[in-house]
Amino acid sequence: MANQGQDSRPENIRNVTEAALKRLRTDVIDLLYQHRVDPKVPIEDVAGTVKDLIREGKVKHFGMSEAGVVTIRRAHAVQTGDGAAERVFLWWREPEQEILPVLEELGIGFVPFSPLGRGFLTGKMDASTTFDSKDFRSSLPRFTPRRSRPTRRWWTCSGAWPRRSTPHRRRSRSPGSWPRSPGSCPSRAPPSSRAWRRT
């Protein structure tokens, strides 16, 4: 909710919301995310501020990104959550262990991000791939030369997948399209859809 760093103080949430409404030339924001949990501000204060904004008609839904199970429950107790964003791709499936069951229980929509592993699963990288110092991936351990030898071997294999597959199989399957059991937590559903709130 801030341009730099983490600042989820109630007054800053309001300032950022008002600025967004002005920039977007709209009267209401469909889904207001806390982009990262601010350890300096109780999550109850964040949820309470968004709840007030919803009452005022400036916001329709409340979302969080990369919040833990306890934090999600605490926020949900103050203001019903509508969306939770989590990093998830083929070799990072941790949200399926704890996050998804809680979201399903509370009726909160799941919004997966980085489904292609920050470019890893595009088939465009190989063992010689390097990143500019300004590229965020240059600081990630799995992309550094010393710690990414297994990853780079995977690059060699993944780059061959599209060439070996038939055209209709070349589209990578994102986590949002993984089959789930009936009644499970919806994924990537817009706030207006019936699937957004499945109890």
C-alpha positions in Angstrom: 0.0 0.0 0.0 3.0 2.2 -0.3 5.3 3.1 -3.2 8.5 2.3 -1.2 8.9 -0.2 1.7 6.1 -1.2 4.0 3.8 1.4 5.5 0.4 0.1 6.5 -0.4 2.8 9.0 -4.2 3.6 8.8 -3.4 7.2 7.7 -1.1 6.0 4.9 -3.7 3.4 3.7 -6.2 6.2 3.4 -3.7 8.5 1.6 -2.7 5.8 -0.9 -6.4 4.9 -1.5 -7.4 8.5 -2.2 -4.4 8.9 -4.5 -5.3 5.7 -6.4 -9.0 6.8 -6.8 -7.8 10.0 -8.2 -5.3 8.4 -10.6 -7.7 5.8 -11.8 -10.5 8.4 -12.1 -13.0 6.2 -10.3 -15.2 6.4 -7.2 -14.4 2.9 -5.9 -11.6 0.3 -5.9 -12.7 -3.2 -6.6 -10.0 -5.0 -4.6 -7.6 -3.2 -2.2 -4.6 -5.3 -1.4 -2.1 -5.1 1.4 0.8 -5.9 -0.8 3.0 -7.2 2.0 2.3 -7.5 5.7 3.7 -4.7 7.7 5.3 -6.1 10.9 5.0 -2.6 12.6 1.3 -2.3 12.2 -1.2 -4.8 13.8 -3.1 -6.5 11.0 -6.4 -5.7 12.9 -5.7 -2.0 12.3 -5.1 -2.6 8.6 -8.3 -4.7 8.3 -10.3 -2.2 10.3 -9.2 0.7 8.1 -10.2 -1.2 5.0 -13.5 -2.0 6.6 -14.1 1.7 7.1 -13.2 2.4 3.5 -15.7 -0.3 2.4 -18.4 1.3 4.6 -17.6 4.6 2.9 -18.1 3.1 -0.5 -14.5 3.7 -1.6 -13.5 0.0 -1.6 -15.4 -3.1 -2.4 -13.2 -6.0 -1.4 -10.1 -6.6 0.9 -7.1 -8.6 -0.2 -3.7 -9.6 1.2 -0.5 -10.8 -0.4 1.9 -13.4 1.1 0.2 -13.4 4.5 0.6 -16.3 6.9 -2.3 -18.4 8.2 -2.5 -16.7 11.6 -2.4 -13.3 10.0 -5.1 -14.2 7.5 -7.4 -15.4 10.3 -6.8 -12.3 12.5 -7.6 -10.0 9.6 -10.6 -12.0 8.5 -12.0 -11.7 12.0 -12.2 -7.9 11.6 -13.0 -7.6 7.9 -14.0 -10.5 5.6 -11.1 -11.3 3.2 -11.9 -11.7 -0.5 -8.5 -12.4 -2.1 -5.2 -13.8 -1.0 -2.2 -13.7 -3.4 0.6 -16.3 -3.0 3.7 -17.2 -5.0 3.2 -20.7 -6.5 4.8 -22.6 -9.4 5.8 -26.2 -10.2 8.7 -26.4 -7.6 7.1 -24.1 -5.0 3.8 -25.7 -3.9 3.9 -24.8 -0.2 0.6 -22.8 -0.3 -1.2 -26.1 -1.0 -0.1 -27.3 2.5 -1.5 -24.7 4.8 -2.7 -21.6 2.9 -5.2 -23.1 0.5 -7.1 -25.2 3.2 -7.6 -22.0 5.3 -8.7 -20.0 2.3 -11.2 -22.7 1.4 -12.5 -22.8 5.0 -13.0 -19.0 5.1 -14.3 -18.6 1.5 -11.4 -16.4 0.4 -10.3 -16.5 -3.3 -6.8 -17.6 -4.2 -4.7 -15.5 -6.6 -1.5 -17.2 -7.6 1.4 -15.1 -8.9 4.7 -15.9 -10.6 3.3 -19.2 -12.1 6.2 -19.5 -14.5 8.8 -19.2 -11.8 9.9 -15.7 -12.7 10.6 -16.8 -16.2 12.2 -20.2 -15.5 9.4 -22.2 -17.1 9.2 -20.2 -20.3 11.8 -22.3 -22.0 13.7 -19.2 -22.9 16.5 -19.7 -20.3 19.5 -22.0 -20.5 22.7 -22.6 -18.6 24.3 -19.4 -20.0 21.5 -17.1 -18.9 22.6 -14.1 -16.9 20.8 -11.2 -15.4 21.5 -7.5 -15.2 22.3 -6.2 -11.7 19.0 -4.2 -11.9 17.0 -7.4 -12.5 15.5 -8.7 -9.3 16.3 -12.2 -10.2 20.1 -11.4 -10.0 19.7 -11.4 -6.2 17.6 -14.6 -5.9 19.7 -17.6 -4.7 18.2 -20.1 -7.2 19.4 -17.9 -10.1 22.9 -17.3 -8.9 25.7 -19.4 -10.5 27.0 -21.0 -7.3 23.6 -22.2 -6.0 21.7 -22.7 -9.2 23.5 -25.7 -10.8 20.5 -28.0 -10.4 18.3 -25.1 -11.6 20.4 -24.7 -14.7 20.3 -28.4 -15.4 16.5 -28.0 -15.3 16.7 -25.1 -17.7 18.3 -27.5 -20.2 15.5 -29.9 -19.8 12.7 -27.4 -19.7 13.9 -25.7 -22.8 13.4 -28.9 -24.7 9.8 -29.5 -23.5 8.1 -27.1 -25.9 10.1 -28.5 -28.8 9.1 -32.1 -28.0 5.5 -31.4 -27.3 2.6 -31.0 -29.7 1.2 -27.5 -30.3 -1.8 -27.9 -28.1 0.5 -28.9 -25.2 2.9 -26.0 -25.4 0.9 -23.8 -23.2 2.2 -24.1 -19.7 -0.3 -25.0 -17.1 -0.5 -22.3 -14.5 -1.4 -23.2 -10.8 -4.7 -21.5 -11.3 -5.7 -24.2 -13.8 -4.7 -27.2 -11.7 -7.7 -29.4 -11.2 -9.1 -29.3 -7.6 -11.8 -31.1 -5.8 -15.4 -29.8 -6.0 -16.0 -27.0 -3.5 -12.4 -26.2 -3.3 -11.0 -22.6 -3.1 -11.6 -20.7 -6.3 -8.6 -19.4 -8.2 -8.3 -16.2 -10.2 -12.0 -15.6 -10.0 -13.0 -11.9 -10.3 -14.8 -10.3 -7.3 -18.1 -10.2 -9.2 -18.2 -13.8 -10.1 -20.2 -16.4 -8.2 -17.1 -18.5 -7.7 -15.3 -15.7 -5.8 -17.1 -16.5 -2.6 -17.5 -20.3 -2.3 -18.4 -21.6 1.1 
